[in-house]
Amino acid sequence: MSQIAPDIPELEHLPLVVRPFIYTRAVMRATRSAVTLLLGLVTFFVLTATGASAGARFLGTPGTVLGGTIGAVLAIYLFFRAVIPWQARRAIASVERETDWRVEFRDLIDAQDRFAMGVDAYKEREARHDPRR
């Protein structure tokens, strides 16, 4: 599992070492997208207004401020935890089509393959010299 790219079906066909680069580019594209920003604004407005309305109903004027603040914090949380990742997942295919990642990351993919072969060879040597056998 990558530390940057999540384990999602859109990235499964990519080599493990390339996934963070493609996912990061998709997140950056999603962040700059007008649709993402519009969704963020709508989410912020709706949740802030809902929180302020509910707070006013239960606690009056102080509840309006408290509810609006809670709604705004929730909207920001949802924007970063739901809206941006959702839009990034949608952008992965176009990021892949636009870049020839096989050529761009050829050296990195080759290094990962050589490392995996070295690890396998080490495991075989260790298995042959295991005193418990």
N, C-alpha and C positions, 0 to 999 in steps of 0.2 A: 504494500500500500504506500502510496506517495504521501508525503507530508503536506504538499500543496494542493494537488489535484485529488478530488474525491473519487471514490470507487463508484462510478456511474456507468451505465451501459454504453453511453456515447463515446467513452474513452477506452473501452475494453479491447478494441482491435489495434490500438496503438502500443508500441513498445513502452514499457514502464518508465524508461528514462525520458521519453518525449512528452508524456502526459502533462507534467507540470507546465511546460512551455506552452502547449496548445491551450490548456485550461486558463492560464494566466492571460493569454491574448484574448480569449473569449470573454473573460471577465472585464478586461479593459474595453473591449468593444461594447459589451452590455452597459457598462458604466457611462459611456459616451452616447448611448442611444437615446434618441428623443422619447421613444416609447417607455424606456425604463424611467427616465426622469418624470414623465407625465404620470406613470403609475405611482411613483414615489410621492409626487405632489398630491395626487388624489387620495392615496392612503393616508398621508399626513393630515390633509384637511378633514377627511371623514372621521378618522379616529380622534383627532383633537376636538372636533365639534361634538362628537358623540360623548366623549369623556366630559367635556364642559357641560353639556346638557344633562347628563346623568348626575354629575356632581352638584349642579344647581338644584336639581329636583330634591336631592337628599340633604344637602348641607347649606343651601343658599349660596351667597356670594363667595365665601371661602371654598365651597365645594366646586364652584365653577373653575377657580384657579387650580385647585388640586386635581380635579377630573381632567381638565385640559392638559395639565402637565403630564399626568399618567398616560393620557391618550397620545400625546406627542412622543413620549419616550417609547411607547409600544409601537408607534408608527415607524420610528427610526430603527428600532430593533427588527421589525418585519421587513423593512426595506433592505437592510444588510443581510438578513438571514434567509429571506424567502424570495424577494423580487429580483435582486441581482443574481443569485445562483440560478434561478429559473430562467432568466434571460440569457445567462451565460451558457446554460445547457442548450438553448435554442441556437446560439451563435457558433457552437463548436463545429458544426458541419461546414459553415461558410468559411471559418478560419482555416480548416483543413483544405478546402478547395482552393483557397487563394495562395497558400504557401506550399511549396514542394518540400515538405518536412523530411522526406527520405534523403534528399540531397543536403538540405540545410543541417541536419543533425546526424549525418552519416558517421562522422568520427565518434560522436557520443554513443551511437548505437553499437558501433564496432567495439568500442572500449567496454561497454556493458557485456557484450557477448564474450570478449576475451576474459573478463573478470569472472563471468559465470562458468566458463570452461576451467579456469584456474581453481575455482571453488570445488567444482566436481572432481577434478584431479586430486585435490587435497583430501577430499572425503574418501575417495577410493584408496589412497595411500594409507590413511588412518584406519580404514576398515581392514586392510590387509595386515597391518601391524597391531591390531587390537589384541592385547594379551588375554582378554576374556573369552576369546574364541578357541 
